[in-house]
C-alpha cells in the first residue's frame, strides 16, 4: 500500500496557534540534536507514525522522503536516526527502513515514567500553584468541554488534551521533563490510538472517549484547586491507566500492529 509523506499534517498551524494562545510552547517540542531541517522532518514523520497514518511495517523510502520534504541526506538521516533511537523506525543499513511495530515493553516503560512524573507534578501543584497557571488549566478544560460531542473537532480536542498535560508541567516549572517524557512516549501514544471495536470506539458524535478525558481532567483540576496532593495524584493515576488497562485486548484485536 502506498503512503504519502505529508509534511503539513503532522505539525498543523492549529497546533502552534493553540499553544501560543495559552502561552505554551508547541506540544511537538522535543530534545532534538540535529538542525532545524532535520527537526521538521522528524516531527512530521513522528506525528504520522504516532497517529498510525503510517502504520507498523510501512516502508519509508529515503528517496521519497527527501523529495517530499525538500531536504538533503543529512537532515533526513538525523530525523530517521532520532526515530530509530525512540524505537519508532527500524533501519536496516544498505537495505530498507520500516515503521517499527508497537513495542509492549516500551509501553510499560513509558507508562512507568509518565506516572512517576505526572503524579509528582500534580502533587506539587496541589501544594502551590500560581493563579495564572490555574486559570490557564481551567481555560483549557473549559474549551475541551465545549468540544464534547463534536466529531469534527476530535483533532483539536486531542491537541487540547496534550496541552492540558503540558500546562501542568509548565505550572510546576518542569517543561524540560515534559520534553524528555515525550521522547519515550511514542509507543504508548500509538497504543492510545488503537481503538477496540465497539467497546472503545466513540459513538457517532465522538462522545465516549471525549467524556472520559474531560472527566479525568476535571478530577485532576478539582483536586489541585482543593489543595489535596493525594487526591490529585490518584486522579492522575486513574486518568493515565485507562489505555494500558486495555493493552492485552488491543494486542489481540490488532496483532499486526505489535511486535
C-alpha positions, 0 to 999 in steps of 0.5 A: 500500500502506498503512503504519502509523506505529508509534511503539513499534517503532522505539525498543523498551524492549529497546533502552534496557534493553540499553544501560543494562545495559552502561552505554551510552547508547541506540544511537538517540542522535543530534545532534538540534536540535529538542525532545524531541517532535520527537526521538521522532518522528524516531527512530521514523520513522528506525528504520522507514525504516532497517529498510525497514518503510517502504520507498523511495517510501512516502508519509508523510502529515503528517496521519497522522503527527501523529495517530499520534504525538500531536504538533503541526506543529512537532515533526513538521516538525523530525523530517521536516526532520532526515530530509530533511537525512540524505537519508532523506525527500524533501519536496516543499513544498505537495505530498507527502513520500516515503521517499527511495530508497537513495542509492549515493553516500551509501553510499560516503560513509558507508562512507568515514567509518565506516572512517576512524573505526572503524579509528582507534578500534580502533587506539587501543584496541589501544594502551590500553584500560581493563579495564572497557571490555574486559570490557564488549566481551567481555560483549557478544560473549559474549551475541551468541554465545549468540544464534547460531542463534536466529531469534527473537532476530535483533532483539536480536542486531542491537541487540547488534551496534550496541552492540558498535560503540558500546562501542568508541567509548565505550572510546576516549572518542569517543561524540560521533563515534559520534553524528555517524557515525550521522547519515550512516549511514542509507543504508548501514544500509538497504543492510545490510538488503537481503538477496540471495536465497539467497546472503545470506539466513540459513538457517532458524535465522538462522545465516549472517549471525549467524556472520559478525558474531560472527566479525568481532567476535571478530577485532576483540576478539582483536586489541585484547586482543593489543595489535596496532593493525594487526591490529585495524584490518584486522579492522575493515576486513574486518568493515565491507566485507562489505555494500558488497562486495555493493552492485552485486548488491543494486542489481540484485536490488532496483532499486526500492529505489535511486535 
